[in-house]
C-alpha cells in the first residue's frame, strides 16, 4: 500500500500560522485586561504594540465590552480584574497561581501581601528575567527549561524553582555561544537589576542579595483585592 507523502510546504505554513497565533495570544491578553503587561519585551515599548493600535478587548464585540468597562464594576468584577492582571503578568496558570495565594494566606503572623510578592518574585524564571538574561518571562522560562541556567553551579530545568537568599544564578558556560545570548553583553551593559538582586555583568552571575518586598510587583495592583477574591 502506497504511503501518502505529506506536503512539506503546507506543513511549514501550518507551523508558521500556529506560531503567529501563539505570539499574538500574548497581545490579546494585554488587550483583555486593558493594560500593558510587557509580555513581548521590545515590542511592548514600541509603537507596534497591539494595545496602542487596538485599545479595546479582542473579539467582534470588543468595542462594546470597552464601553461596559467604563461603567462602575462590581466588587467581584474589580477583584477578578486584579487577579487576572497579576496572574498574566507573571505568566502563570490558574491552578499554580491560586496555590501560591493559598500558601501565602495560610501562614499566620505574616503579611500575606508581602509573602505573595516574595513567592512570585523568587521563582527562577522571574529571577532570570529580572537579571536581564532574558527579554521576557516566557523567554526566561524557555531558557530554564532548556538547561541554559544554573543555580549554585547546578543545572535547574524547573521554571518554578524557588530561590533562597544567597543563591547564585548564572548562564551555563556551555550556553554562551548560543544565538539567544549573542547580544547579552550589550543588554547587560545598560541594564540594572532590582535592589534585591546583585549582578556581575562580566561573569554573568546574579545573586539573591535580599528578599523582594511588596514594591517588586506592579504598584497599581491591589493585592488585598486578590486575597479577598480567593477567600470567597
Secondary structure, 3 states (H helix, E strand, C coil): CCCCCCCHHHHHHHHHHHHHHHHHHHHHHHHHHCCCCCCCHHHHHCCCCHHHHCCCCCCCCHHHHHHHHCCCCCHHHHHHHHHHHHHHHCCCCHHHHHHHHHHHHCCCCCCHHHHHHHHHHCEHHHHHHHCCCCCCHHHHHHHHHCCCEEECCEECCCCCCECCCCCEEEECHHHCCCHHHCCHHHHHHCCCCCCCEEEECCCCEEEECCCCCHHHCCCCCCHHHHHHHHCC
